[in-house]
Amino acid sequence: YHAGIEAALGAEDCAAAERYAAALEDYTRAEPLPFSDFVIARGRALAPWGRGQRDATAVERLRGLRAHAECAGLLEAALGAPGPTTLASAGRELKSEPCAS
């Protein structure tokens, strides 16, 4: 599912990314995993971004995900492959605060 989300975002197929996120959520519902929860949240946040929904709420959602990724050592996974629907492409708008110690 993670690969499906990535592939869909890379292909700018935001609806497919949301379907893969929902499928991953269903699959891990009985035993949620932090990384899976992150991947789901990331896919659900980047799909609207890819559709051009870039309001303050979307920016804050992505900024929060980026901060979480930085603190959890997941930044490489969060940024994803270069493309229009990645945290990397939104980098200027998503500068985050340093991790709390």
C-alpha positions as CSV (number, residue, x, y, z in Angstrom):
1,Y,0.0,0.0,0.0
2,H,2.9,2.4,0.8
3,A,4.3,1.8,-2.7
4,G,0.8,2.3,-4.2
5,I,0.4,5.7,-2.4
6,E,3.9,6.7,-3.6
7,A,3.2,5.6,-7.2
8,A,-0.2,7.3,-7.2
9,L,1.2,10.6,-5.9
10,G,4.1,10.4,-8.4
11,A,1.5,9.9,-11.2
12,E,-0.6,12.8,-9.8
13,D,-3.5,10.3,-9.3
14,C,-4.7,11.8,-6.0
15,A,-7.8,9.7,-5.9
16,A,-5.8,6.5,-6.1
17,A,-3.5,7.8,-3.4
18,E,-6.5,8.3,-1.1
19,R,-7.8,4.8,-2.0
20,Y,-4.4,3.2,-1.1
21,A,-4.4,5.2,2.1
22,A,-7.8,3.9,3.0
23,A,-6.8,0.3,2.1
24,L,-3.7,0.6,4.3
25,E,-5.8,1.9,7.1
26,D,-8.2,-1.0,6.8
27,Y,-5.4,-3.5,6.6
28,T,-3.7,-2.2,9.8
29,R,-6.9,-1.3,11.7
30,A,-6.6,-4.3,14.1
31,E,-2.9,-3.7,14.8
32,P,-2.0,0.0,13.9
33,L,1.6,0.7,13.4
34,P,3.2,4.2,13.8
35,F,4.9,4.1,10.4
36,S,1.7,3.0,8.7
37,D,-0.3,5.7,10.4
38,F,2.3,8.2,9.2
39,V,2.1,6.9,5.6
40,I,-1.7,7.1,5.7
41,A,-1.7,10.6,7.1
42,R,0.9,11.7,4.5
43,G,-1.0,10.2,1.6
44,R,-4.2,11.9,2.8
45,A,-2.5,15.2,3.2
46,L,-0.6,15.2,-0.1
47,A,-3.6,14.1,-2.2
48,P,-5.5,17.4,-1.7
49,W,-2.2,19.3,-2.0
50,G,-1.8,17.6,-5.4
51,R,-5.2,18.9,-6.4
52,G,-4.1,22.4,-5.7
53,Q,-5.8,22.7,-2.3
54,R,-3.1,24.7,-0.6
55,D,-4.8,26.7,2.1
56,A,-3.5,27.4,5.6
57,T,-5.0,24.2,6.9
58,A,-3.3,22.1,4.3
59,V,0.0,23.9,4.9
60,E,-0.3,23.3,8.7
61,R,-1.2,19.6,8.2
62,L,1.9,19.1,6.0
63,R,4.1,21.1,8.3
64,G,3.0,18.9,11.2
65,L,3.8,15.8,9.3
66,R,7.2,17.1,8.3
67,A,8.0,18.0,11.9
68,H,6.9,14.5,13.0
69,A,9.0,12.9,10.3
70,E,12.0,14.9,11.3
71,C,11.7,14.1,15.0
72,A,11.0,10.4,14.3
73,G,13.9,10.0,11.8
74,L,11.5,9.5,8.9
75,L,12.3,12.6,6.9
76,E,13.5,10.6,3.9
77,A,10.4,8.6,3.8
78,A,8.2,11.7,4.3
79,L,9.8,13.6,1.5
80,G,9.3,10.9,-1.1
81,A,10.5,10.8,-4.6
82,P,10.7,14.2,-6.3
83,G,7.5,15.3,-7.9
84,P,4.7,17.8,-7.6
85,T,2.8,16.0,-4.8
86,T,5.6,15.5,-2.2
87,L,6.6,17.2,0.9
88,A,9.9,18.1,-0.8
89,S,8.0,20.1,-3.5
90,A,6.2,22.1,-0.8
91,G,9.4,22.6,1.2
92,R,9.4,26.4,1.2
93,E,5.9,26.5,2.7
94,L,6.5,23.8,5.2
95,K,9.5,24.9,7.2
96,S,9.0,23.4,10.7
97,E,10.0,24.1,14.2
98,P,12.9,22.1,15.8
99,C,12.0,18.9,17.7
100,A,11.3,19.3,21.4
101,S,13.9,17.6,23.5
